[in-house]
C-alpha cells in the first residue's frame, strides 16, 4: 500500500515466518499487490479504513474502489488466484487445524503472539522487545498440567515443531540482549 518501511515491517515478517514454521506452509501465496491484500483480509480481517485512507492515490486507485473497499475479486483477472484466496482460512482456524499436535498446549499464546505481530497498523504492532516478553516465550499465561510437558523438559527433537531447551535458552539470551539495548 506504499505506506513506508520501518522496523515494524520486520516484525510482520516474523509473524509470517512463525506461521510457516508452525504449519509448514507459506502464509500468503500472492502474485501481486491486490491478491496479497485479498489474502491478508481473508486470513486477518478487513484492512482498517485509516490505513486505506493513508494509501497514496496512485496506489489506491489500483487497489480500492470508490468506497475505499478492496477491489477484489472484480479487478483480479486470474481465476486461480481468486480460488486460492477463497480457500484461505482465518488465522486461528489455520493454526488450530494445520499446526503440529505438540503445539497444542501453547496454541493460544502462539495465536495471540502471531496476531499481534500481524497487526495491520505498524504503530500498534509489537516491537521486538515486546514480542520477546510475550507469554508464548515466557510461559507467563499458563502453567503445565500433569499431562503437559513443561518447555524446560521438552526433548531436543528437531522434527514435529517442538520448542526445545536450546531454543528456549536462545530466546532467553536474545531477550536479555534486547533489554540491554
C-alpha positions, 0 to 999 in steps of 0.5 A: 500500500506504499505506506513506508518501511520501518522496523515494524515491517520486520516484525510482520515478517516474523509473524509470517515466518512463525506461521510457516514454521508452525504449519509448514506452509507459506502464509500468503501465496500472492502474485501481486499487490491486490491478491496479497491484500485479498489474502491478508483480509481473508486470513486477518480481517478487513484492512482498517479504513485509516490505513486505506485512507493513508494509501497514496492515490496512485496506489489506491486507485489500483487497489480500492474502489470508490468506497475505499473497499478492496477491489477484489475479486472484480479487478483480479483477472486470474481465476486461480488466484481468486480460488486460492484466496477463497480457500484461505482460512482465518488465522486461528482456524489455520493454526488450530487445524494445520499446526503440529499436535505438540503445539497444542498446549501453547496454541493460544499464546502462539495465536495471540503472539502471531496476531499481534505481530500481524497487526495491520497498523505498524504503530500498534504492532509489537516491537521486538522487545515486546514480542520477546516478553510475550507469554508464548516465550515466557510461559507467563499465561499458563502453567503445565498440567500433569499431562503437559510437558513443561518447555524446560523438559521438552526433548531436543527433537528437531522434527514435529515443531517442538520448542526445545531447551536450546531454543528456549535458552536462545530466546532467553539470551536474545531477550536479555540482549534486547533489554540491554539495548 
